[in-house]
Amino acid sequence: MAELKKGTRVTGGERDRLAADLKRKYDGGESIRALASSTGRSYGFVHRMLSESGASLRGRGGATRRKHS
């Protein structure tokens, strides 16, 4: 994914493609912070894009661990 200039407005098809790409990477295990860093955008921007794309956002602290029984 090409780094976007910080603050550049992303609209239309480009926004849809970016949201889909971010969702795919997030669903693959990347963190919002890692995605923000790799795209040059803020945490809030990436979070908003993921929400708009319908991604199921994980809780804080990364992948959750199952309790041993």
Distance bins in CASP14 RR format, pairs under 12 A and 6 or more apart:
PFRMAT RR
TARGET T0000
AUTHOR 0000-0000-0000
RMODE 2
METHOD distances of the structure
MODEL  1
1 10 0 0 0 0 0 1 0 0 0 0 0
1 14 0 0 0 0 0 1 0 0 0 0 0
1 17 0 0 0 0 1 0 0 0 0 0 0
1 18 1 0 0 1 0 0 0 0 0 0 0
1 19 0 0 0 0 0 1 0 0 0 0 0
1 20 0 0 0 0 0 1 0 0 0 0 0
1 21 1 0 1 0 0 0 0 0 0 0 0
1 22 0 0 0 0 1 0 0 0 0 0 0
1 24 0 0 0 0 0 1 0 0 0 0 0
1 25 0 0 0 0 1 0 0 0 0 0 0
1 30 0 0 0 0 0 1 0 0 0 0 0
1 34 0 0 0 0 0 1 0 0 0 0 0
1 35 0 0 0 0 1 0 0 0 0 0 0
1 36 0 0 0 0 0 1 0 0 0 0 0
1 37 0 0 0 0 0 1 0 0 0 0 0
1 38 1 0 0 1 0 0 0 0 0 0 0
1 39 1 0 0 1 0 0 0 0 0 0 0
1 40 0 0 0 0 1 0 0 0 0 0 0
1 41 0 0 0 0 0 1 0 0 0 0 0
1 46 0 0 0 0 0 1 0 0 0 0 0
1 49 0 0 0 0 0 1 0 0 0 0 0
2 8 0 0 0 0 0 1 0 0 0 0 0
2 10 0 0 0 0 0 1 0 0 0 0 0
2 14 0 0 0 0 0 1 0 0 0 0 0
2 17 0 0 0 0 0 1 0 0 0 0 0
2 18 0 0 0 0 1 0 0 0 0 0 0
2 21 0 0 0 0 0 1 0 0 0 0 0
2 38 0 0 0 0 0 1 0 0 0 0 0
2 39 0 0 0 0 1 0 0 0 0 0 0
2 40 0 0 0 0 0 1 0 0 0 0 0
2 41 0 0 0 0 0 1 0 0 0 0 0
3 18 0 0 0 0 0 1 0 0 0 0 0
3 35 0 0 0 0 0 1 0 0 0 0 0
3 36 0 0 0 0 0 1 0 0 0 0 0
3 37 0 0 0 0 1 0 0 0 0 0 0
3 38 1 0 0 1 0 0 0 0 0 0 0
3 39 1 0 0 1 0 0 0 0 0 0 0
3 40 1 0 1 0 0 0 0 0 0 0 0
3 41 0 0 0 0 1 0 0 0 0 0 0
4 10 1 0 0 1 0 0 0 0 0 0 0
4 14 0 0 0 0 1 0 0 0 0 0 0
4 15 0 0 0 0 0 1 0 0 0 0 0
4 17 0 0 0 0 0 1 0 0 0 0 0
4 18 1 0 0 1 0 0 0 0 0 0 0
4 21 0 0 0 0 0 1 0 0 0 0 0
4 22 0 0 0 0 0 1 0 0 0 0 0
4 35 0 0 0 0 0 1 0 0 0 0 0
4 36 0 0 0 0 0 1 0 0 0 0 0
4 38 0 0 0 0 0 1 0 0 0 0 0
4 39 1 0 1 0 0 0 0 0 0 0 0
4 40 1 0 0 1 0 0 0 0 0 0 0
4 41 1 0 0 1 0 0 0 0 0 0 0
4 42 0 0 0 0 0 1 0 0 0 0 0
4 45 0 0 0 0 1 0 0 0 0 0 0
4 46 0 0 0 0 0 1 0 0 0 0 0
4 49 0 0 0 0 0 1 0 0 0 0 0
5 39 0 0 0 0 0 1 0 0 0 0 0
5 40 0 0 0 0 1 0 0 0 0 0 0
5 41 0 0 0 0 1 0 0 0 0 0 0
6 36 0 0 0 0 0 1 0 0 0 0 0
6 37 0 0 0 0 0 1 0 0 0 0 0
6 39 0 0 0 0 1 0 0 0 0 0 0
6 40 1 0 1 0 0 0 0 0 0 0 0
6 41 1 0 0 1 0 0 0 0 0 0 0
6 42 1 0 0 1 0 0 0 0 0 0 0
6 45 0 0 0 0 1 0 0 0 0 0 0
7 39 0 0 0 0 0 1 0 0 0 0 0
7 40 0 0 0 0 1 0 0 0 0 0 0
7 41 1 0 0 1 0 0 0 0 0 0 0
7 42 0 0 0 0 1 0 0 0 0 0 0
7 44 0 0 0 0 0 1 0 0 0 0 0
7 45 0 0 0 0 1 0 0 0 0 0 0
8 14 0 0 0 0 1 0 0 0 0 0 0
8 15 0 0 0 0 0 1 0 0 0 0 0
8 18 0 0 0 0 0 1 0 0 0 0 0
8 39 0 0 0 0 0 1 0 0 0 0 0
8 40 0 0 0 0 1 0 0 0 0 0 0
8 41 0 0 0 0 1 0 0 0 0 0 0
8 45 0 0 0 0 0 1 0 0 0 0 0
9 15 0 0 0 0 1 0 0 0 0 0 0
9 18 0 0 0 0 0 1 0 0 0 0 0
9 41 0 0 0 0 0 1 0 0 0 0 0
9 45 0 0 0 0 0 1 0 0 0 0 0
10 16 0 0 0 0 1 0 0 0 0 0 0
10 17 0 0 0 0 1 0 0 0 0 0 0
10 18 1 0 1 0 0 0 0 0 0 0 0
10 19 0 0 0 0 1 0 0 0 0 0 0
10 21 0 0 0 0 0 1 0 0 0 0 0
10 22 0 0 0 0 0 1 0 0 0 0 0
10 39 0 0 0 0 1 0 0 0 0 0 0
10 40 0 0 0 0 0 1 0 0 0 0 0
10 41 0 0 0 0 1 0 0 0 0 0 0
10 45 0 0 0 0 1 0 0 0 0 0 0
10 46 0 0 0 0 0 1 0 0 0 0 0
10 48 0 0 0 0 0 1 0 0 0 0 0
10 49 0 0 0 0 1 0 0 0 0 0 0
10 52 0 0 0 0 0 1 0 0 0 0 0
11 17 0 0 0 0 0 1 0 0 0 0 0
11 18 0 0 0 0 0 1 0 0 0 0 0
11 19 0 0 0 0 0 1 0 0 0 0 0
12 18 0 0 0 0 1 0 0 0 0 0 0
12 19 0 0 0 0 0 1 0 0 0 0 0
12 52 0 0 0 0 0 1 0 0 0 0 0
13 19 0 0 0 0 1 0 0 0 0 0 0
13 20 0 0 0 0 1 0 0 0 0 0 0
13 21 0 0 0 0 0 1 0 0 0 0 0
14 20 0 0 0 0 0 1 0 0 0 0 0
14 21 0 0 0 0 0 1 0 0 0 0 0
14 49 0 0 0 0 0 1 0 0 0 0 0
15 21 0 0 0 0 0 1 0 0 0 0 0
15 22 0 0 0 0 0 1 0 0 0 0 0
15 41 0 0 0 0 0 1 0 0 0 0 0
15 45 0 0 0 0 0 1 0 0 0 0 0
15 48 0 0 0 0 0 1 0 0 0 0 0
15 49 1 0 0 1 0 0 0 0 0 0 0
15 52 0 0 0 0 1 0 0 0 0 0 0
15 53 0 0 0 0 1 0 0 0 0 0 0
16 22 0 0 0 0 0 1 0 0 0 0 0
16 23 0 0 0 0 0 1 0 0 0 0 0
16 49 0 0 0 0 1 0 0 0 0 0 0
16 52 0 0 0 0 1 0 0 0 0 0 0
16 53 0 0 0 0 1 0 0 0 0 0 0
17 23 0 0 0 0 0 1 0 0 0 0 0
17 24 0 0 0 0 0 1 0 0 0 0 0
17 49 0 0 0 0 0 1 0 0 0 0 0
17 53 0 0 0 0 0 1 0 0 0 0 0
18 24 0 0 0 0 0 1 0 0 0 0 0
18 25 0 0 0 0 0 1 0 0 0 0 0
18 35 0 0 0 0 0 1 0 0 0 0 0
18 38 0 0 0 0 0 1 0 0 0 0 0
18 39 1 0 0 1 0 0 0 0 0 0 0
18 40 0 0 0 0 0 1 0 0 0 0 0
18 41 0 0 0 0 1 0 0 0 0 0 0
18 45 0 0 0 0 1 0 0 0 0 0 0
18 46 0 0 0 0 1 0 0 0 0 0 0
18 48 0 0 0 0 0 1 0 0 0 0 0
18 49 1 0 0 1 0 0 0 0 0 0 0
18 50 0 0 0 0 0 1 0 0 0 0 0
18 52 0 0 0 0 0 1 0 0 0 0 0
18 53 0 0 0 0 1 0 0 0 0 0 0
19 25 0 0 0 0 0 1 0 0 0 0 0
19 26 0 0 0 0 0 1 0 0 0 0 0
19 35 0 0 0 0 0 1 0 0 0 0 0
19 39 0 0 0 0 0 1 0 0 0 0 0
19 41 0 0 0 0 0 1 0 0 0 0 0
19 45 0 0 0 0 0 1 0 0 0 0 0
19 46 0 0 0 0 1 0 0 0 0 0 0
19 47 0 0 0 0 0 1 0 0 0 0 0
19 48 0 0 0 0 1 0 0 0 0 0 0
19 49 1 0 1 0 0 0 0 0 0 0 0
19 50 1 0 0 1 0 0 0 0 0 0 0
19 51 0 0 0 0 1 0 0 0 0 0 0
19 52 1 0 1 0 0 0 0 0 0 0 0
19 53 1 1 0 0 0 0 0 0 0 0 0
19 54 0 0 0 0 1 0 0 0 0 0 0
19 55 0 0 0 0 1 0 0 0 0 0 0
20 26 0 0 0 0 0 1 0 0 0 0 0
20 27 0 0 0 0 0 1 0 0 0 0 0
20 49 0 0 0 0 1 0 0 0 0 0 0
20 50 0 0 0 0 0 1 0 0 0 0 0
20 52 0 0 0 0 0 1 0 0 0 0 0
20 53 1 0 0 1 0 0 0 0 0 0 0
20 54 0 0 0 0 0 1 0 0 0 0 0
20 55 0 0 0 0 1 0 0 0 0 0 0
21 27 0 0 0 0 0 1 0 0 0 0 0
21 28 0 0 0 0 0 1 0 0 0 0 0
21 30 0 0 0 0 0 1 0 0 0 0 0
21 35 0 0 0 0 1 0 0 0 0 0 0
21 38 0 0 0 0 0 1 0 0 0 0 0
21 39 0 0 0 0 1 0 0 0 0 0 0
21 46 0 0 0 0 0 1 0 0 0 0 0
21 49 0 0 0 0 1 0 0 0 0 0 0
21 50 0 0 0 0 0 1 0 0 0 0 0
21 53 0 0 0 0 1 0 0 0 0 0 0
21 55 0 0 0 0 0 1 0 0 0 0 0
22 28 0 0 0 0 0 1 0 0 0 0 0
22 29 0 0 0 0 0 1 0 0 0 0 0
22 30 0 0 0 0 1 0 0 0 0 0 0
22 31 0 0 0 0 0 1 0 0 0 0 0
22 32 0 0 0 0 1 0 0 0 0 0 0
22 34 0 0 0 0 0 1 0 0 0 0 0
22 35 1 0 1 0 0 0 0 0 0 0 0
22 36 0 0 0 0 1 0 0 0 0 0 0
22 38 0 0 0 0 1 0 0 0 0 0 0
22 39 1 0 0 1 0 0 0 0 0 0 0
22 40 0 0 0 0 0 1 0 0 0 0 0
22 41 0 0 0 0 1 0 0 0 0 0 0
22 44 0 0 0 0 0 1 0 0 0 0 0
22 45 0 0 0 0 1 0 0 0 0 0 0
22 46 1 0 0 1 0 0 0 0 0 0 0
22 47 0 0 0 0 1 0 0 0 0 0 0
22 48 0 0 0 0 0 1 0 0 0 0 0
22 49 1 0 1 0 0 0 0 0 0 0 0
22 50 1 0 1 0 0 0 0 0 0 0 0
22 51 0 0 0 0 0 1 0 0 0 0 0
22 52 0 0 0 0 1 0 0 0 0 0 0
22 53 1 0 0 1 0 0 0 0 0 0 0
22 54 0 0 0 0 0 1 0 0 0 0 0
22 55 1 0 0 1 0 0 0 0 0 0 0
22 57 0 0 0 0 0 1 0 0 0 0 0
23 29 0 0 0 0 0 1 0 0 0 0 0
23 30 0 0 0 0 0 1 0 0 0 0 0
23 32 0 0 0 0 0 1 0 0 0 0 0
23 35 0 0 0 0 1 0 0 0 0 0 0
23 46 0 0 0 0 0 1 0 0 0 0 0
23 47 0 0 0 0 0 1 0 0 0 0 0
23 49 0 0 0 0 1 0 0 0 0 0 0
23 50 1 0 0 1 0 0 0 0 0 0 0
23 51 0 0 0 0 0 1 0 0 0 0 0
23 52 0 0 0 0 1 0 0 0 0 0 0
23 53 1 0 1 0 0 0 0 0 0 0 0
23 54 1 0 0 1 0 0 0 0 0 0 0
23 55 1 0 1 0 0 0 0 0 0 0 0
23 56 0 0 0 0 1 0 0 0 0 0 0
23 57 0 0 0 0 0 1 0 0 0 0 0
24 30 0 0 0 0 1 0 0 0 0 0 0
24 35 0 0 0 0 0 1 0 0 0 0 0
24 49 0 0 0 0 0 1 0 0 0 0 0
24 50 0 0 0 0 0 1 0 0 0 0 0
24 53 0 0 0 0 1 0 0 0 0 0 0
24 55 0 0 0 0 1 0 0 0 0 0 0
25 31 0 0 0 0 1 0 0 0 0 0 0
25 32 0 0 0 0 0 1 0 0 0 0 0
25 34 0 0 0 0 1 0 0 0 0 0 0
25 35 1 0 1 0 0 0 0 0 0 0 0
25 36 0 0 0 0 0 1 0 0 0 0 0
25 37 0 0 0 0 0 1 0 0 0 0 0
25 38 0 0 0 0 1 0 0 0 0 0 0
25 39 0 0 0 0 1 0 0 0 0 0 0
25 46 0 0 0 0 1 0 0 0 0 0 0
25 49 0 0 0 0 0 1 0 0 0 0 0
25 50 0 0 0 0 1 0 0 0 0 0 0
25 53 0 0 0 0 0 1 0 0 0 0 0
25 55 0 0 0 0 1 0 0 0 0 0 0
26 32 1 0 0 1 0 0 0 0 0 0 0
26 33 0 0 0 0 0 1 0 0 0 0 0
26 34 0 0 0 0 1 0 0 0 0 0 0
26 35 1 0 0 1 0 0 0 0 0 0 0
26 36 0 0 0 0 0 1 0 0 0 0 0
26 38 0 0 0 0 0 1 0 0 0 0 0
26 39 0 0 0 0 0 1 0 0 0 0 0
26 46 0 0 0 0 1 0 0 0 0 0 0
26 47 0 0 0 0 1 0 0 0 0 0 0
26 49 0 0 0 0 1 0 0 0 0 0 0
26 50 1 0 1 0 0 0 0 0 0 0 0
26 51 0 0 0 0 0 1 0 0 0 0 0
26 53 0 0 0 0 1 0 0 0 0 0 0
26 54 0 0 0 0 0 1 0 0 0 0 0
26 55 1 0 1 0 0 0 0 0 0 0 0
26 56 0 0 0 0 1 0 0 0 0 0 0
26 57 0 0 0 0 1 0 0 0 0 0 0
26 58 0 0 0 0 1 0 0 0 0 0 0
26 62 0 0 0 0 0 1 0 0 0 0 0
27 35 0 0 0 0 0 1 0 0 0 0 0
27 50 0 0 0 0 1 0 0 0 0 0 0
27 53 0 0 0 0 1 0 0 0 0 0 0
27 54 0 0 0 0 0 1 0 0 0 0 0
27 55 1 0 0 1 0 0 0 0 0 0 0
27 56 1 0 0 1 0 0 0 0 0 0 0
27 57 0 0 0 0 0 1 0 0 0 0 0
27 58 0 0 0 0 1 0 0 0 0 0 0
28 34 0 0 0 0 0 1 0 0 0 0 0
28 35 0 0 0 0 0 1 0 0 0 0 0
28 55 0 0 0 0 0 1 0 0 0 0 0
28 56 0 0 0 0 0 1 0 0 0 0 0
28 58 0 0 0 0 0 1 0 0 0 0 0
28 63 0 0 0 0 0 1 0 0 0 0 0
29 35 0 0 0 0 1 0 0 0 0 0 0
29 50 0 0 0 0 0 1 0 0 0 0 0
29 55 0 0 0 0 0 1 0 0 0 0 0
29 56 0 0 0 0 0 1 0 0 0 0 0
29 57 0 0 0 0 0 1 0 0 0 0 0
29 58 0 0 0 0 1 0 0 0 0 0 0
29 62 0 0 0 0 1 0 0 0 0 0 0
29 63 1 0 0 1 0 0 0 0 0 0 0
30 36 0 0 0 0 0 1 0 0 0 0 0
30 37 0 0 0 0 1 0 0 0 0 0 0
30 38 1 0 0 1 0 0 0 0 0 0 0
30 39 0 0 0 0 0 1 0 0 0 0 0
30 46 0 0 0 0 1 0 0 0 0 0 0
30 50 0 0 0 0 0 1 0 0 0 0 0
30 55 0 0 0 0 0 1 0 0 0 0 0
30 58 0 0 0 0 0 1 0 0 0 0 0
30 62 0 0 0 0 0 1 0 0 0 0 0
30 63 0 0 0 0 0 1 0 0 0 0 0
31 37 0 0 0 0 1 0 0 0 0 0 0
31 38 0 0 0 0 0 1 0 0 0 0 0
31 43 0 0 0 0 1 0 0 0 0 0 0
31 46 0 0 0 0 1 0 0 0 0 0 0
31 47 0 0 0 0 0 1 0 0 0 0 0
31 50 0 0 0 0 0 1 0 0 0 0 0
31 57 0 0 0 0 0 1 0 0 0 0 0
31 58 0 0 0 0 1 0 0 0 0 0 0
31 59 0 0 0 0 0 1 0 0 0 0 0
31 60 0 0 0 0 0 1 0 0 0 0 0
31 61 0 0 0 0 1 0 0 0 0 0 0
31 62 1 0 0 1 0 0 0 0 0 0 0
31 63 0 0 0 0 0 1 0 0 0 0 0
32 38 0 0 0 0 0 1 0 0 0 0 0
32 39 0 0 0 0 0 1 0 0 0 0 0
32 41 0 0 0 0 0 1 0 0 0 0 0
32 42 0 0 0 0 0 1 0 0 0 0 0
32 43 1 0 1 0 0 0 0 0 0 0 0
32 44 1 0 0 1 0 0 0 0 0 0 0
32 45 0 0 0 0 1 0 0 0 0 0 0
32 46 1 0 1 0 0 0 0 0 0 0 0
32 47 1 0 1 0 0 0 0 0 0 0 0
32 48 0 0 0 0 0 1 0 0 0 0 0
32 49 0 0 0 0 1 0 0 0 0 0 0
32 50 1 0 0 1 0 0 0 0 0 0 0
32 51 0 0 0 0 0 1 0 0 0 0 0
32 55 0 0 0 0 1 0 0 0 0 0 0
32 57 0 0 0 0 1 0 0 0 0 0 0
32 58 0 0 0 0 1 0 0 0 0 0 0
32 59 0 0 0 0 0 1 0 0 0 0 0
32 60 0 0 0 0 0 1 0 0 0 0 0
32 61 0 0 0 0 0 1 0 0 0 0 0
32 62 0 0 0 0 0 1 0 0 0 0 0
33 39 0 0 0 0 0 1 0 0 0 0 0
33 40 0 0 0 0 0 1 0 0 0 0 0
33 41 0 0 0 0 0 1 0 0 0 0 0
33 42 0 0 0 0 0 1 0 0 0 0 0
33 43 1 0 0 1 0 0 0 0 0 0 0
33 44 0 0 0 0 0 1 0 0 0 0 0
33 46 0 0 0 0 1 0 0 0 0 0 0
33 47 0 0 0 0 1 0 0 0 0 0 0
33 60 0 0 0 0 0 1 0 0 0 0 0
33 61 0 0 0 0 0 1 0 0 0 0 0
33 62 0 0 0 0 0 1 0 0 0 0 0
34 40 0 0 0 0 0 1 0 0 0 0 0
34 41 0 0 0 0 0 1 0 0 0 0 0
34 43 0 0 0 0 0 1 0 0 0 0 0
34 46 0 0 0 0 1 0 0 0 0 0 0
34 62 0 0 0 0 0 1 0 0 0 0 0
35 41 0 0 0 0 1 0 0 0 0 0 0
35 42 0 0 0 0 0 1 0 0 0 0 0
35 43 0 0 0 0 1 0 0 0 0 0 0
35 44 0 0 0 0 0 1 0 0 0 0 0
35 45 0 0 0 0 1 0 0 0 0 0 0
35 46 1 0 1 0 0 0 0 0 0 0 0
35 47 0 0 0 0 1 0 0 0 0 0 0
35 48 0 0 0 0 0 1 0 0 0 0 0
35 49 0 0 0 0 1 0 0 0 0 0 0
35 50 0 0 0 0 1 0 0 0 0 0 0
35 53 0 0 0 0 0 1 0 0 0 0 0
35 55 0 0 0 0 0 1 0 0 0 0 0
36 42 1 0 0 1 0 0 0 0 0 0 0
36 43 1 0 1 0 0 0 0 0 0 0 0
36 44 1 0 0 1 0 0 0 0 0 0 0
36 45 1 0 0 1 0 0 0 0 0 0 0
36 46 1 0 1 0 0 0 0 0 0 0 0
36 47 0 0 0 0 1 0 0 0 0 0 0
36 48 0 0 0 0 0 1 0 0 0 0 0
36 49 0 0 0 0 0 1 0 0 0 0 0
36 50 0 0 0 0 0 1 0 0 0 0 0
37 43 0 0 0 0 1 0 0 0 0 0 0
37 45 0 0 0 0 0 1 0 0 0 0 0
37 46 0 0 0 0 1 0 0 0 0 0 0
38 46 0 0 0 0 1 0 0 0 0 0 0
39 45 0 0 0 0 1 0 0 0 0 0 0
39 46 1 0 0 1 0 0 0 0 0 0 0
39 49 0 0 0 0 1 0 0 0 0 0 0
39 50 0 0 0 0 0 1 0 0 0 0 0
40 46 0 0 0 0 1 0 0 0 0 0 0
41 47 0 0 0 0 0 1 0 0 0 0 0
41 48 0 0 0 0 1 0 0 0 0 0 0
41 49 0 0 0 0 1 0 0 0 0 0 0
41 50 0 0 0 0 0 1 0 0 0 0 0
42 48 0 0 0 0 1 0 0 0 0 0 0
42 49 0 0 0 0 0 1 0 0 0 0 0
43 49 0 0 0 0 0 1 0 0 0 0 0
43 50 0 0 0 0 0 1 0 0 0 0 0
44 50 0 0 0 0 1 0 0 0 0 0 0
44 51 0 0 0 0 1 0 0 0 0 0 0
44 52 0 0 0 0 0 1 0 0 0 0 0
44 57 0 0 0 0 0 1 0 0 0 0 0
45 51 0 0 0 0 0 1 0 0 0 0 0
45 52 0 0 0 0 0 1 0 0 0 0 0
46 52 0 0 0 0 0 1 0 0 0 0 0
46 53 0 0 0 0 0 1 0 0 0 0 0
46 55 0 0 0 0 0 1 0 0 0 0 0
46 57 0 0 0 0 0 1 0 0 0 0 0
47 53 0 0 0 0 0 1 0 0 0 0 0
47 54 0 0 0 0 0 1 0 0 0 0 0
47 55 0 0 0 0 1 0 0 0 0 0 0
47 57 1 0 0 1 0 0 0 0 0 0 0
47 58 0 0 0 0 0 1 0 0 0 0 0
47 59 0 0 0 0 0 1 0 0 0 0 0
48 54 0 0 0 0 0 1 0 0 0 0 0
48 55 0 0 0 0 0 1 0 0 0 0 0
48 57 0 0 0 0 0 1 0 0 0 0 0
49 55 0 0 0 0 1 0 0 0 0 0 0
49 57 0 0 0 0 0 1 0 0 0 0 0
50 56 0 0 0 0 1 0 0 0 0 0 0
50 57 1 0 0 1 0 0 0 0 0 0 0
50 58 0 0 0 0 0 1 0 0 0 0 0
51 57 1 0 0 1 0 0 0 0 0 0 0
58 64 1 0 0 1 0 0 0 0 0 0 0
END
